[in-house]
Amino acid sequence: MVQWEVPPTRRIAFVVVLGLMAASVLLTVLFDDFRVGGYLLATAMALAAVIRASLPEKYCLGLLVRSRTFDVATAAVFAIAIAITTAIVPG
């Protein structure tokens, strides 16, 4: 029997963000259009920022890197940068 160190309910936020990131890669490969995957990746990063800003630290296990302010600011800047890059690169 597998004994988890962390209960599954405390990993849900990280798994959701990771799943969206994996889906963005999959959609980019399948549709051969980076815009769909790029916007989904930007959405995943924005969701990571919102989750990290709103949930307690015990539910942000994979998203917890530095201080809350640093993590939220970094994820938000990445989300904006990815969205802008996706929008301006000619397709």
C-alpha positions, 0 to 999 in steps of 0.5 A, spaced: 500 500 500 502 506 498 503 511 503 503 518 501 507 524 505 502 529 503 494 528 503 491 528 496 487 534 498 493 538 499 496 537 492 489 539 488 492 546 487 498 544 484 495 538 480 490 543 477 496 548 474 500 542 472 494 539 468 493 546 465 500 546 463 500 539 460 494 541 456 497 547 453 503 543 451 498 537 448 494 542 444 500 546 441 502 539 438 496 537 436 493 543 433 499 545 430 497 552 433 501 555 438 496 561 440 491 556 443 497 553 447 500 559 449 493 562 451 492 556 455 499 556 458 498 564 460 491 562 463 495 556 467 500 561 470 495 566 472 491 561 475 497 559 479 498 567 481 491 567 484 491 560 487 498 562 491 495 569 493 488 566 496 489 559 499 493 558 505 500 555 504 498 548 506 494 548 500 500 551 495 505 545 496 508 545 488 506 553 488 510 555 494 517 557 492 519 563 496 515 569 499 507 569 497 509 576 494 514 574 490 511 568 488 504 571 486 508 577 482 513 572 478 507 568 476 503 574 474 509 577 470 510 570 467 502 570 465 502 577 462 509 576 458 506 569 455 500 572 453 503 578 450 508 574 446 502 569 444 499 575 441 504 579 438 508 573 434 505 572 427 502 565 426 
